[in-house]
Amino acid sequence: METTTQNETLAGLLVAAGLNGSPISKGLNHLSETDHRYLKDLKINVSNALGFSALNPKERFLLALAVAINDKHPELTTGMEALALENGAGKQDIAETYACVSLLNVNNVFYRFRHFTKKEFYTTTPAGIKMSSMGNPVLGKEFFELMSLAVSALNGCELCVNAHEASLIKMGTSEQRIYDAIRLSAIFRGLCSIA
C-alpha cells in the first residue's frame, strides 16, 4: 500500500514539475524506493510554489524556468518551457528568460568581485558590460527586475540582491510578491539538485 502511495507521490511530482516522460533521476529514485518522507514534502513544496497567489501562472513558470536554466537542468528546462507556454508565455518571453539568466550570471560574477575586493579601482572603473535588454524588457520592467532578483539570490550576489530588491520596492512591488518569487526559486533550486 505504501509503495503505491510513494509511486503516486512521485508521479504527481513529475507532472507538477513538467518532468513526466523524462527519465527518473537517481535521487528521486532513491527517495521513492526507500519510501523517504522528503518525496512528499518536495511534491507539496513544488505544488504550493506553483500556486503562490502573488505571482500569476505565467510568472510562476517563467521563474521556475529561470531556475532550471541557471542550474543547467535540461529536463526541467524543457518541462518549464512547455508549462510556461501553456500558461500564457510567448516565445519572446522564453527567449528573454534565457537572456535574463545569462545577463545576471555576468552581473553576479562581476559585482560580487567588486563587492568582495572593495578596492577603489574596481569599484570606480566603468563595468563596460552591455545591458540593453534591461532597458525595455519584453517581460516588463517589474517582472524582469523580479527575475533578476531571483537569479541573483540563487547565485549569492549580496550587492545585486539588495539593489534589485530596493528597485522593486521603489516600483511599488509588494514584499509578499518578492518573498513568493524567492521561495519559488529556492524550492526549484532544491528540485534541480535532486531531479
C-alpha positions in Angstrom: 0.0 0.0 0.0 2.8 2.4 1.0 4.7 1.7 -2.3 1.6 2.7 -4.2 1.3 6.0 -2.3 5.0 6.7 -2.9 4.6 5.9 -6.6 1.6 8.2 -6.8 3.6 10.9 -4.9 6.5 10.6 -7.4 4.1 10.6 -10.4 2.4 13.8 -9.0 5.7 15.5 -8.5 6.9 14.6 -12.0 3.6 16.0 -13.5 3.8 19.2 -11.4 7.4 19.8 -12.4 6.9 19.1 -16.1 9.1 16.0 -15.8 6.6 13.3 -16.8 8.1 11.4 -19.6 11.7 12.2 -18.5 13.9 9.5 -17.1 13.6 9.4 -13.3 16.7 10.7 -11.7 18.9 8.7 -9.3 18.0 11.0 -6.4 14.2 10.8 -7.0 14.5 7.0 -7.5 16.3 6.6 -4.1 13.6 8.7 -2.4 10.8 6.6 -3.9 12.5 3.2 -3.4 13.2 3.9 0.3 9.8 5.5 1.0 11.6 8.7 2.2 9.2 11.3 3.6 11.1 14.1 1.8 9.5 13.0 -1.5 6.1 14.0 -0.2 7.5 17.3 1.2 9.1 18.1 -2.2 5.8 17.4 -4.1 3.9 19.6 -1.7 6.5 22.4 -1.9 6.6 22.3 -5.7 2.8 22.3 -5.9 2.5 25.1 -3.4 5.1 27.2 -5.2 3.3 26.8 -8.5 0.2 28.2 -6.7 1.6 31.3 -4.9 -1.0 33.9 -5.4 1.3 36.9 -5.5 2.5 35.6 -8.9 0.4 34.8 -11.9 0.7 31.3 -13.5 2.9 32.6 -16.4 5.2 34.3 -13.9 5.5 31.2 -11.8 6.5 29.0 -14.7 8.9 31.6 -16.1 10.6 32.0 -12.7 10.9 28.2 -12.4 12.3 28.1 -15.9 14.9 30.7 -14.9 16.0 28.5 -12.0 16.2 25.4 -14.3 18.3 27.4 -16.9 20.5 28.9 -14.2 21.1 25.4 -12.7 21.7 23.9 -16.1 18.9 21.2 -15.7 17.9 20.3 -19.3 14.9 18.1 -18.4 13.4 20.7 -16.0 14.2 23.5 -18.5 12.2 21.6 -21.2 9.3 20.9 -18.8 9.1 24.5 -17.5 9.3 25.9 -21.1 6.3 23.8 -22.1 4.3 24.7 -19.0 5.2 28.4 -19.3 3.9 28.3 -22.9 0.7 26.6 -21.8 0.2 29.3 -19.2 0.4 32.3 -21.5 4.1 32.9 -22.1 5.2 33.5 -25.7 8.4 32.7 -27.5 9.7 36.2 -26.8 9.1 35.7 -23.0 11.0 32.4 -23.1 13.9 34.0 -25.1 14.0 36.9 -22.6 14.1 34.5 -19.7 17.3 32.9 -21.2 18.7 36.4 -21.8 18.0 37.5 -18.2 19.6 34.4 -16.7 22.7 34.9 -18.8 23.0 38.6 -18.2 22.5 38.1 -14.4 25.2 35.4 -14.4 27.6 38.0 -15.9 26.5 40.7 -13.5 26.5 38.5 -10.4 30.1 37.4 -11.0 31.3 40.9 -11.8 29.5 42.7 -9.0 30.3 40.0 -6.4 34.0 40.5 -7.4 33.7 44.3 -6.9 31.9 43.8 -3.6 34.4 41.2 -2.3 37.5 43.2 -3.2 36.3 46.6 -2.0 39.1 48.2 -4.0 38.6 51.7 -5.3 40.0 51.0 -8.8 37.5 48.1 -9.3 34.5 50.0 -7.9 35.1 53.2 -9.8 36.1 51.9 -13.2 33.1 51.6 -15.5 31.9 48.0 -15.9 31.7 48.2 -19.7 29.1 45.4 -19.8 26.3 45.9 -22.3 22.9 45.5 -20.7 20.4 46.9 -23.2 17.8 44.2 -22.5 17.3 45.7 -19.0 16.2 49.0 -20.6 12.9 47.9 -22.2 12.3 44.2 -21.4 9.6 42.2 -23.1 8.7 40.8 -19.7 8.1 44.3 -18.4 10.5 46.2 -16.1 9.0 45.0 -12.9 8.9 41.3 -13.7 12.4 41.4 -15.3 13.6 43.0 -12.1 11.9 40.3 -10.1 13.5 37.6 -12.2 16.9 39.4 -11.8 16.5 39.4 -8.1 15.7 35.6 -8.1 18.7 34.7 -10.2 20.9 37.0 -8.0 19.7 35.2 -4.9 20.4 31.8 -6.5 23.9 33.0 -7.4 24.6 34.5 -4.0 25.4 38.1 -5.0 24.6 40.2 -2.0 25.1 43.5 -3.8 22.8 42.5 -6.6 20.1 41.1 -4.3 20.0 44.3 -2.3 20.0 46.5 -5.5 17.2 44.5 -7.2 15.1 44.3 -4.0 15.4 48.1 -3.4 14.5 48.7 -7.1 11.4 46.5 -6.8 10.2 48.2 -3.6 10.7 51.6 -5.3 8.5 50.4 -8.2 5.8 49.5 -5.7 6.2 45.7 -5.7 4.9 44.2 -2.5 7.2 42.3 -0.2 4.8 39.3 -0.4 5.4 39.2 -4.2 9.2 39.4 -3.7 9.0 36.8 -0.9 7.0 34.4 -3.1 9.4 34.8 -6.0 12.3 33.9 -3.8 10.5 31.0 -2.1 9.6 29.6 -5.5 13.2 29.9 -6.7 14.5 28.2 -3.6 12.1 25.3 -3.9 13.0 24.8 -7.6 16.7 25.0 -6.7 16.0 22.1 -4.3 14.2 20.2 -7.1 17.1 20.8 -9.5 19.5 19.3 -7.0 17.7 16.0 -6.9 15.5 15.6 -10.0 
